[in-house]
Amino acid sequence: MTDSTDEDSPECRQCGSPVGSSSEQRVVTTVEEGTAVHRHFCSDDCREQWVSSNAA
């Protein structure tokens, strides 16, 4: 994602902020109904909050 800009960056799944290329960004990939789904997060904190809220 080094050529990415804020306009084409995905949004953080937790907070909605643009996920730019940085060492803080995280991507969680799962397979749902045979399709790879990528969920982008701007930081470990947002990823952990999302995991906590979906653990129920």
PDB file of N, CA, C, O and CB in Angstrom:
ATOM      1  N   MET A   1       0.809  -1.203   0.000  1.00  0.00           N
ATOM      2  CA  MET A   1       0.000   0.000   0.000  1.00  0.00           C
ATOM      3  C   MET A   1       0.846   1.257   0.000  1.00  0.00           C
ATOM      4  O   MET A   1       0.358   2.311   0.407  1.00  0.00           O
ATOM      5  CB  MET A   1      -0.917   0.003   1.186  1.00  0.00           C
ATOM      6  N   THR A   2       2.049   1.194  -0.424  1.00  0.00           N
ATOM      7  CA  THR A   2       2.909   2.369  -0.393  1.00  0.00           C
ATOM      8  C   THR A   2       2.454   3.459  -1.345  1.00  0.00           C
ATOM      9  O   THR A   2       2.774   4.626  -1.121  1.00  0.00           O
ATOM     10  CB  THR A   2       4.316   1.977  -0.718  1.00  0.00           C
ATOM     11  N   ASP A   3       1.717   3.126  -2.405  1.00  0.00           N
ATOM     12  CA  ASP A   3       1.236   4.129  -3.343  1.00  0.00           C
ATOM     13  C   ASP A   3      -0.166   4.619  -2.998  1.00  0.00           C
ATOM     14  O   ASP A   3      -0.757   5.384  -3.760  1.00  0.00           O
ATOM     15  CB  ASP A   3       1.251   3.571  -4.743  1.00  0.00           C
ATOM     16  N   SER A   4      -0.690   4.199  -1.887  1.00  0.00           N
ATOM     17  CA  SER A   4      -2.051   4.520  -1.490  1.00  0.00           C
ATOM     18  C   SER A   4      -2.159   5.971  -1.022  1.00  0.00           C
ATOM     19  O   SER A   4      -1.205   6.531  -0.482  1.00  0.00           O
ATOM     20  CB  SER A   4      -2.519   3.572  -0.387  1.00  0.00           C
ATOM     21  N   THR A   5      -3.330   6.571  -1.236  1.00  0.00           N
ATOM     22  CA  THR A   5      -3.623   7.898  -0.712  1.00  0.00           C
ATOM     23  C   THR A   5      -4.828   7.775   0.202  1.00  0.00           C
ATOM     24  O   THR A   5      -5.490   6.737   0.229  1.00  0.00           O
ATOM     25  CB  THR A   5      -3.883   8.930  -1.861  1.00  0.00           C
ATOM     26  N   ASP A   6      -5.116   8.841   0.958  1.00  0.00           N
ATOM     27  CA  ASP A   6      -6.286   8.813   1.832  1.00  0.00           C
ATOM     28  C   ASP A   6      -7.565   8.583   1.044  1.00  0.00           C
ATOM     29  O   ASP A   6      -8.506   7.985   1.566  1.00  0.00           O
ATOM     30  CB  ASP A   6      -6.389  10.110   2.618  1.00  0.00           C
ATOM     31  N   GLU A   7      -7.622   9.049  -0.219  1.00  0.00           N
ATOM     32  CA  GLU A   7      -8.834   8.899  -1.006  1.00  0.00           C
ATOM     33  C   GLU A   7      -9.127   7.448  -1.363  1.00  0.00           C
ATOM     34  O   GLU A   7     -10.293   7.063  -1.452  1.00  0.00           O
ATOM     35  CB  GLU A   7      -8.730   9.715  -2.260  1.00  0.00           C
ATOM     36  N   ASP A   8      -8.080   6.624  -1.571  1.00  0.00           N
ATOM     37  CA  ASP A   8      -8.323   5.236  -1.940  1.00  0.00           C
ATOM     38  C   ASP A   8      -7.975   4.251  -0.834  1.00  0.00           C
ATOM     39  O   ASP A   8      -7.966   3.040  -1.054  1.00  0.00           O
ATOM     40  CB  ASP A   8      -7.542   4.898  -3.168  1.00  0.00           C
ATOM     41  N   SER A   9      -7.690   4.769   0.352  1.00  0.00           N
ATOM     42  CA  SER A   9      -7.388   3.911   1.497  1.00  0.00           C
ATOM     43  C   SER A   9      -8.686   3.328   2.057  1.00  0.00           C
ATOM     44  O   SER A   9      -9.715   4.002   2.082  1.00  0.00           O
ATOM     45  CB  SER A   9      -6.623   4.702   2.595  1.00  0.00           C
ATOM     46  N   PRO A  10      -8.630   2.086   2.502  1.00  0.00           N
ATOM     47  CA  PRO A  10      -9.823   1.523   3.149  1.00  0.00           C
ATOM     48  C   PRO A  10     -10.065   2.219   4.488  1.00  0.00           C
ATOM     49  O   PRO A  10      -9.164   2.844   5.048  1.00  0.00           O
ATOM     50  CB  PRO A  10      -9.667  -0.012   3.355  1.00  0.00           C
ATOM     51  N   GLU A  11     -11.279   2.103   4.985  1.00  0.00           N
ATOM     52  CA  GLU A  11     -11.614   2.679   6.283  1.00  0.00           C
ATOM     53  C   GLU A  11     -11.370   1.656   7.383  1.00  0.00           C
ATOM     54  O   GLU A  11     -11.531   0.453   7.174  1.00  0.00           O
ATOM     55  CB  GLU A  11     -13.079   3.159   6.307  1.00  0.00           C
ATOM     56  N   CYS A  12     -10.981   2.144   8.551  1.00  0.00           N
ATOM     57  CA  CYS A  12     -10.823   1.291   9.723  1.00  0.00           C
ATOM     58  C   CYS A  12     -12.185   0.688  10.059  1.00  0.00           C
ATOM     59  O   CYS A  12     -13.180   1.407  10.150  1.00  0.00           O
ATOM     60  CB  CYS A  12     -10.241   2.094  10.940  1.00  0.00           C
ATOM     61  N   ARG A  13     -12.227  -0.607  10.238  1.00  0.00           N
ATOM     62  CA  ARG A  13     -13.473  -1.321  10.521  1.00  0.00           C
ATOM     63  C   ARG A  13     -14.084  -0.875  11.852  1.00  0.00           C
ATOM     64  O   ARG A  13     -15.298  -0.958  12.036  1.00  0.00           O
ATOM     65  CB  ARG A  13     -13.225  -2.833  10.539  1.00  0.00           C
ATOM     66  N   GLN A  14     -13.252  -0.407  12.772  1.00  0.00           N
ATOM     67  CA  GLN A  14     -13.729  -0.023  14.098  1.00  0.00           C
ATOM     68  C   GLN A  14     -14.113   1.451  14.178  1.00  0.00           C
ATOM     69  O   GLN A  14     -15.224   1.774  14.599  1.00  0.00           O
ATOM     70  CB  GLN A  14     -12.671  -0.329  15.132  1.00  0.00           C
ATOM     71  N   CYS A  15     -13.208   2.356  13.780  1.00  0.00           N
ATOM     72  CA  CYS A  15     -13.452   3.784  13.996  1.00  0.00           C
ATOM     73  C   CYS A  15     -13.815   4.553  12.734  1.00  0.00           C
ATOM     74  O   CYS A  15     -14.285   5.687  12.824  1.00  0.00           O
ATOM     75  CB  CYS A  15     -12.247   4.404  14.608  1.00  0.00           C
ATOM     76  N   GLY A  16     -13.607   3.960  11.550  1.00  0.00           N
ATOM     77  CA  GLY A  16     -13.980   4.619  10.311  1.00  0.00           C
ATOM     78  C   GLY A  16     -12.918   5.540   9.726  1.00  0.00           C
ATOM     79  O   GLY A  16     -13.127   6.106   8.653  1.00  0.00           O
ATOM     80  N   SER A  17     -11.792   5.706  10.400  1.00  0.00           N
ATOM     81  CA  SER A  17     -10.716   6.548   9.879  1.00  0.00           C
ATOM     82  C   SER A  17     -10.048   5.864   8.690  1.00  0.00           C
ATOM     83  O   SER A  17     -10.017   4.635   8.619  1.00  0.00           O
ATOM     84  CB  SER A  17      -9.674   6.854  10.983  1.00  0.00           C
ATOM     85  N   PRO A  18      -9.511   6.657   7.751  1.00  0.00           N
ATOM     86  CA  PRO A  18      -8.778   6.047   6.639  1.00  0.00           C
ATOM     87  C   PRO A  18      -7.556   5.290   7.159  1.00  0.00           C
ATOM     88  O   PRO A  18      -6.857   5.766   8.054  1.00  0.00           O
ATOM     89  CB  PRO A  18      -8.348   7.125   5.614  1.00  0.00           C
ATOM     90  N   VAL A  19      -7.306   4.121   6.597  1.00  0.00           N
ATOM     91  CA  VAL A  19      -6.161   3.313   7.001  1.00  0.00           C
ATOM     92  C   VAL A  19      -5.059   3.551   5.973  1.00  0.00           C
ATOM     93  O   VAL A  19      -5.085   2.984   4.881  1.00  0.00           O
ATOM     94  CB  VAL A  19      -6.533   1.781   7.108  1.00  0.00           C
ATOM     95  N   GLY A  20      -4.099   4.386   6.330  1.00  0.00           N
ATOM     96  CA  GLY A  20      -2.982   4.667   5.435  1.00  0.00           C
ATOM     97  C   GLY A  20      -1.882   3.650   5.645  1.00  0.00           C
ATOM     98  O   GLY A  20      -1.973   2.783   6.514  1.00  0.00           O
ATOM     99  N   SER A  21      -0.849   3.766   4.846  1.00  0.00           N
ATOM    100  CA  SER A  21       0.265   2.833   5.010  1.00  0.00           C
ATOM    101  C   SER A  21       1.123   3.294   6.184  1.00  0.00           C
ATOM    102  O   SER A  21       1.758   4.348   6.131  1.00  0.00           O
ATOM    103  CB  SER A  21       1.115   2.734   3.702  1.00  0.00           C
ATOM    104  N   SER A  22       1.131   2.499   7.227  1.00  0.00           N
ATOM    105  CA  SER A  22       1.949   2.776   8.403  1.00  0.00           C
ATOM    106  C   SER A  22       2.210   1.463   9.125  1.00  0.00           C
ATOM    107  O   SER A  22       1.563   0.450   8.862  1.00  0.00           O
ATOM    108  CB  SER A  22       1.257   3.810   9.348  1.00  0.00           C
ATOM    109  N   SER A  23       3.149   1.501  10.021  1.00  0.00           N
ATOM    110  CA  SER A  23       3.451   0.289  10.789  1.00  0.00           C
ATOM    111  C   SER A  23       2.341  -0.040  11.780  1.00  0.00           C
ATOM    112  O   SER A  23       2.323  -1.133  12.346  1.00  0.00           O
ATOM    113  CB  SER A  23       4.776   0.450  11.531  1.00  0.00           C
ATOM    114  N   GLU A  24       1.421   0.886  11.997  1.00  0.00           N
ATOM    115  CA  GLU A  24       0.318   0.680  12.938  1.00  0.00           C
ATOM    116  C   GLU A  24      -0.850  -0.089  12.319  1.00  0.00           C
ATOM    117  O   GLU A  24      -1.618  -0.713  13.051  1.00  0.00           O
ATOM    118  CB  GLU A  24      -0.174   2.017  13.452  1.00  0.00           C
ATOM    119  N   GLN A  25      -1.004  -0.064  11.003  1.00  0.00           N
ATOM    120  CA  GLN A  25      -2.180  -0.675  10.389  1.00  0.00           C
ATOM    121  C   GLN A  25      -2.173  -2.185  10.546  1.00  0.00           C
ATOM    122  O   GLN A  25      -1.114  -2.811  10.596  1.00  0.00           O
ATOM    123  CB  GLN A  25      -2.258  -0.310   8.919  1.00  0.00           C
ATOM    124  N   ARG A  26      -3.364  -2.762  10.623  1.00  0.00           N
ATOM    125  CA  ARG A  26      -3.529  -4.200  10.748  1.00  0.00           C
ATOM    126  C   ARG A  26      -4.631  -4.645   9.797  1.00  0.00           C
ATOM    127  O   ARG A  26      -5.580  -3.905   9.537  1.00  0.00           O
ATOM    128  CB  ARG A  26      -3.857  -4.604  12.214  1.00  0.00           C
ATOM    129  N   VAL A  27      -4.497  -5.854   9.286  1.00  0.00           N
ATOM    130  CA  VAL A  27      -5.520  -6.437   8.414  1.00  0.00           C
ATOM    131  C   VAL A  27      -5.840  -7.824   8.942  1.00  0.00           C
ATOM    132  O   VAL A  27      -4.941  -8.630   9.186  1.00  0.00           O
ATOM    133  CB  VAL A  27      -5.043  -6.495   6.914  1.00  0.00           C
ATOM    134  N   VAL A  28      -7.126  -8.096   9.116  1.00  0.00           N
ATOM    135  CA  VAL A  28      -7.590  -9.412   9.524  1.00  0.00           C
ATOM    136  C   VAL A  28      -8.297 -10.017   8.312  1.00  0.00           C
ATOM    137  O   VAL A  28      -9.239  -9.432   7.778  1.00  0.00           O
ATOM    138  CB  VAL A  28      -8.544  -9.338  10.789  1.00  0.00           C
ATOM    139  N   THR A  29      -7.838 -11.182   7.888  1.00  0.00           N
ATOM    140  CA  THR A  29      -8.423 -11.851   6.729  1.00  0.00           C
ATOM    141  C   THR A  29      -9.116 -13.127   7.186  1.00  0.00           C
ATOM    142  O   THR A  29      -8.539 -13.942   7.906  1.00  0.00           O
ATOM    143  CB  THR A  29      -7.339 -12.164   5.660  1.00  0.00           C
ATOM    144  N   THR A  30     -10.359 -13.286   6.757  1.00  0.00           N
ATOM    145  CA  THR A  30     -11.122 -14.495   7.039  1.00  0.00           C
ATOM    146  C   THR A  30     -11.734 -14.990   5.731  1.00  0.00           C
ATOM    147  O   THR A  30     -11.774 -14.261   4.739  1.00  0.00           O
ATOM    148  CB  THR A  30     -12.228 -14.231   8.118  1.00  0.00           C
ATOM    149  N   VAL A  31     -12.204 -16.224   5.739  1.00  0.00           N
ATOM    150  CA  VAL A  31     -12.909 -16.767   4.587  1.00  0.00           C
ATOM    151  C   VAL A  31     -14.362 -16.946   5.000  1.00  0.00           C
ATOM    152  O   VAL A  31     -14.673 -17.667   5.948  1.00  0.00           O
ATOM    153  CB  VAL A  31     -12.273 -18.124   4.096  1.00  0.00           C
ATOM    154  N   GLU A  32     -15.240 -16.276   4.273  1.00  0.00           N
ATOM    155  CA  GLU A  32     -16.678 -16.345   4.548  1.00  0.00           C
ATOM    156  C   GLU A  32     -17.388 -16.788   3.278  1.00  0.00           C
ATOM    157  O   GLU A  32     -17.320 -16.114   2.250  1.00  0.00           O
ATOM    158  CB  GLU A  32     -17.233 -14.966   5.048  1.00  0.00           C
ATOM    159  N   GLU A  33     -18.064 -17.920   3.356  1.00  0.00           N
ATOM    160  CA  GLU A  33     -18.794 -18.486   2.222  1.00  0.00           C
ATOM    161  C   GLU A  33     -17.889 -18.606   0.992  1.00  0.00           C
ATOM    162  O   GLU A  33     -18.309 -18.324  -0.130  1.00  0.00           O
ATOM    163  CB  GLU A  33     -20.023 -17.622   1.893  1.00  0.00           C
ATOM    164  N   GLY A  34     -16.645 -19.029   1.221  1.00  0.00           N
ATOM    165  CA  GLY A  34     -15.710 -19.263   0.135  1.00  0.00           C
ATOM    166  C   GLY A  34     -15.026 -18.030  -0.427  1.00  0.00           C
ATOM    167  O   GLY A  34     -14.299 -18.127  -1.416  1.00  0.00           O
ATOM    168  N   THR A  35     -15.241 -16.879   0.179  1.00  0.00           N
ATOM    169  CA  THR A  35     -14.651 -15.633  -0.295  1.00  0.00           C
ATOM    170  C   THR A  35     -13.755 -15.039   0.788  1.00  0.00           C
ATOM    171  O   THR A  35     -14.138 -14.996   1.957  1.00  0.00           O
ATOM    172  CB  THR A  35     -15.750 -14.626  -0.705  1.00  0.00           C
ATOM    173  N   ALA A  36     -12.562 -14.582   0.402  1.00  0.00           N
ATOM    174  CA  ALA A  36     -11.662 -13.927   1.350  1.00  0.00           C
ATOM    175  C   ALA A  36     -12.205 -12.545   1.683  1.00  0.00           C
ATOM    176  O   ALA A  36     -12.538 -11.765   0.791  1.00  0.00           O
ATOM    177  CB  ALA A  36     -10.220 -13.828   0.775  1.00  0.00           C
ATOM    178  N   VAL A  37     -12.290 -12.252   2.971  1.00  0.00           N
ATOM    179  CA  VAL A  37     -12.772 -10.960   3.449  1.00  0.00           C
ATOM    180  C   VAL A  37     -11.640 -10.312   4.244  1.00  0.00           C
ATOM    181  O   VAL A  37     -11.116 -10.905   5.188  1.00  0.00           O
ATOM    182  CB  VAL A  37     -14.076 -11.114   4.324  1.00  0.00           C
ATOM    183  N   HIS A  38     -11.268  -9.090   3.855  1.00  0.00           N
ATOM    184  CA  HIS A  38     -10.181  -8.365   4.512  1.00  0.00           C
ATOM    185  C   HIS A  38     -10.778  -7.217   5.316  1.00  0.00           C
ATOM    186  O   HIS A  38     -11.491  -6.372   4.776  1.00  0.00           O
ATOM    187  CB  HIS A  38      -9.142  -7.836   3.471  1.00  0.00           C
ATOM    188  N   ARG A  39     -10.480  -7.198   6.596  1.00  0.00           N
ATOM    189  CA  ARG A  39     -10.948  -6.119   7.471  1.00  0.00           C
ATOM    190  C   ARG A  39      -9.723  -5.322   7.901  1.00  0.00           C
ATOM    191  O   ARG A  39      -8.774  -5.868   8.464  1.00  0.00           O
ATOM    192  CB  ARG A  39     -11.739  -6.678   8.723  1.00  0.00           C
ATOM    193  N   HIS A  40      -9.763  -4.022   7.624  1.00  0.00           N
ATOM    194  CA  HIS A  40      -8.620  -3.144   7.867  1.00  0.00           C
ATOM    195  C   HIS A  40      -8.822  -2.366   9.163  1.00  0.00           C
ATOM    196  O   HIS A  40      -9.932  -1.945   9.490  1.00  0.00           O
ATOM    197  CB  HIS A  40      -8.415  -2.176   6.682  1.00  0.00           C
ATOM    198  N   PHE A  41      -7.731  -2.185   9.888  1.00  0.00           N
ATOM    199  CA  PHE A  41      -7.750  -1.448  11.151  1.00  0.00           C
ATOM    200  C   PHE A  41      -6.581  -0.480  11.179  1.00  0.00           C
ATOM    201  O   PHE A  41      -5.498  -0.799  10.689  1.00  0.00           O
ATOM    202  CB  PHE A  41      -7.692  -2.414  12.366  1.00  0.00           C
ATOM    203  N   CYS A  42      -6.789   0.704  11.749  1.00  0.00           N
ATOM    204  CA  CYS A  42      -5.737   1.716  11.776  1.00  0.00           C
ATOM    205  C   CYS A  42      -4.718   1.445  12.879  1.00  0.00           C
ATOM    206  O   CYS A  42      -3.631   2.021  12.855  1.00  0.00           O
ATOM    207  CB  CYS A  42      -6.346   3.097  11.962  1.00  0.00           C
ATOM    208  N   SER A  43      -5.039   0.581  13.846  1.00  0.00           N
ATOM    209  CA  SER A  43      -4.106   0.302  14.941  1.00  0.00           C
ATOM    210  C   SER A  43      -4.487  -1.007  15.636  1.00  0.00           C
ATOM    211  O   SER A  43      -5.566  -1.558  15.417  1.00  0.00           O
ATOM    212  CB  SER A  43      -4.092   1.472  15.960  1.00  0.00           C
ATOM    213  N   ASP A  44      -3.583  -1.481  16.467  1.00  0.00           N
ATOM    214  CA  ASP A  44      -3.877  -2.669  17.273  1.00  0.00           C
ATOM    215  C   ASP A  44      -5.043  -2.409  18.215  1.00  0.00           C
ATOM    216  O   ASP A  44      -5.853  -3.302  18.465  1.00  0.00           O
ATOM    217  CB  ASP A  44      -2.640  -3.098  18.073  1.00  0.00           C
ATOM    218  N   ASP A  45      -5.133  -1.180  18.745  1.00  0.00           N
ATOM    219  CA  ASP A  45      -6.224  -0.850  19.664  1.00  0.00           C
ATOM    220  C   ASP A  45      -7.589  -1.015  19.000  1.00  0.00           C
ATOM    221  O   ASP A  45      -8.503  -1.598  19.584  1.00  0.00           O
ATOM    222  CB  ASP A  45      -6.066   0.580  20.179  1.00  0.00           C
ATOM    223  N   CYS A  46      -7.724  -0.498  17.777  1.00  0.00           N
ATOM    224  CA  CYS A  46      -9.002  -0.638  17.067  1.00  0.00           C
ATOM    225  C   CYS A  46      -9.289  -2.102  16.751  1.00  0.00           C
ATOM    226  O   CYS A  46     -10.428  -2.554  16.865  1.00  0.00           O
ATOM    227  CB  CYS A  46      -8.992   0.191  15.767  1.00  0.00           C
ATOM    228  N   ARG A  47      -8.260  -2.838  16.357  1.00  0.00           N
ATOM    229  CA  ARG A  47      -8.452  -4.260  16.069  1.00  0.00           C
ATOM    230  C   ARG A  47      -8.911  -4.992  17.316  1.00  0.00           C
ATOM    231  O   ARG A  47      -9.835  -5.803  17.252  1.00  0.00           O
ATOM    232  CB  ARG A  47      -7.158  -4.888  15.529  1.00  0.00           C
ATOM    233  N   GLU A  48      -8.278  -4.718  18.450  1.00  0.00           N
ATOM    234  CA  GLU A  48      -8.647  -5.388  19.699  1.00  0.00           C
ATOM    235  C   GLU A  48     -10.062  -5.013  20.135  1.00  0.00           C
ATOM    236  O   GLU A  48     -10.797  -5.864  20.637  1.00  0.00           O
ATOM    237  CB  GLU A  48      -7.649  -5.035  20.804  1.00  0.00           C
ATOM    238  N   GLN A  49     -10.454  -3.745  19.951  1.00  0.00           N
ATOM    239  CA  GLN A  49     -11.817  -3.336  20.291  1.00  0.00           C
ATOM    240  C   GLN A  49     -12.830  -4.065  19.419  1.00  0.00           C
ATOM    241  O   GLN A  49     -13.877  -4.496  19.903  1.00  0.00           O
ATOM    242  CB  GLN A  49     -11.981  -1.815  20.134  1.00  0.00           C
ATOM    243  N   TRP A  50     -12.516  -4.205  18.123  1.00  0.00           N
ATOM    244  CA  TRP A  50     -13.412  -4.893  17.203  1.00  0.00           C
ATOM    245  C   TRP A  50     -13.532  -6.374  17.587  1.00  0.00           C
ATOM    246  O   TRP A  50     -14.632  -6.926  17.585  1.00  0.00           O
ATOM    247  CB  TRP A  50     -12.909  -4.749  15.749  1.00  0.00           C
ATOM    248  N   VAL A  51     -12.406  -7.017  17.917  1.00  0.00           N
ATOM    249  CA  VAL A  51     -12.409  -8.416  18.324  1.00  0.00           C
ATOM    250  C   VAL A  51     -13.250  -8.587  19.589  1.00  0.00           C
ATOM    251  O   VAL A  51     -14.048  -9.519  19.687  1.00  0.00           O
ATOM    252  CB  VAL A  51     -10.965  -8.921  18.558  1.00  0.00           C
ATOM    253  N   SER A  52     -13.071  -7.687  20.552  1.00  0.00           N
ATOM    254  CA  SER A  52     -13.831  -7.754  21.816  1.00  0.00           C
ATOM    255  C   SER A  52     -15.320  -7.615  21.583  1.00  0.00           C
ATOM    256  O   SER A  52     -16.115  -8.330  22.192  1.00  0.00           O
ATOM    257  CB  SER A  52     -13.364  -6.668  22.780  1.00  0.00           C
ATOM    258  N   SER A  53     -15.704  -6.702  20.707  1.00  0.00           N
ATOM    259  CA  SER A  53     -17.134  -6.456  20.478  1.00  0.00           C
ATOM    260  C   SER A  53     -17.766  -7.575  19.640  1.00  0.00           C
ATOM    261  O   SER A  53     -18.989  -7.717  19.639  1.00  0.00           O
ATOM    262  CB  SER A  53     -17.336  -5.096  19.778  1.00  0.00           C
ATOM    263  N   ASN A  54     -16.968  -8.361  18.936  1.00  0.00           N
ATOM    264  CA  ASN A  54     -17.501  -9.447  18.117  1.00  0.00           C
ATOM    265  C   ASN A  54     -17.301 -10.823  18.746  1.00  0.00           C
ATOM    266  O   ASN A  54     -17.631 -11.838  18.131  1.00  0.00           O
ATOM    267  CB  ASN A  54     -16.857  -9.420  16.756  1.00  0.00           C
ATOM    268  N   ALA A  55     -16.769 -10.867  19.952  1.00  0.00           N
ATOM    269  CA  ALA A  55     -16.487 -12.144  20.616  1.00  0.00           C
ATOM    270  C   ALA A  55     -17.742 -12.781  21.213  1.00  0.00           C
ATOM    271  O   ALA A  55     -17.744 -13.969  21.536  1.00  0.00           O
ATOM    272  CB  ALA A  55     -15.449 -11.940  21.709  1.00  0.00           C
ATOM    273  N   ALA A  56     -18.782 -12.010  21.357  1.00  0.00           N
ATOM    274  CA  ALA A  56     -20.005 -12.534  22.000  1.00  0.00           C
ATOM    275  C   ALA A  56     -20.725 -13.533  21.188  1.00  0.00           C
ATOM    276  O   ALA A  56     -21.760 -14.045  21.614  1.00  0.00           O
ATOM    277  CB  ALA A  56     -20.932 -11.442  22.312  1.00  0.00           C
TER     278      ALA A  56
END
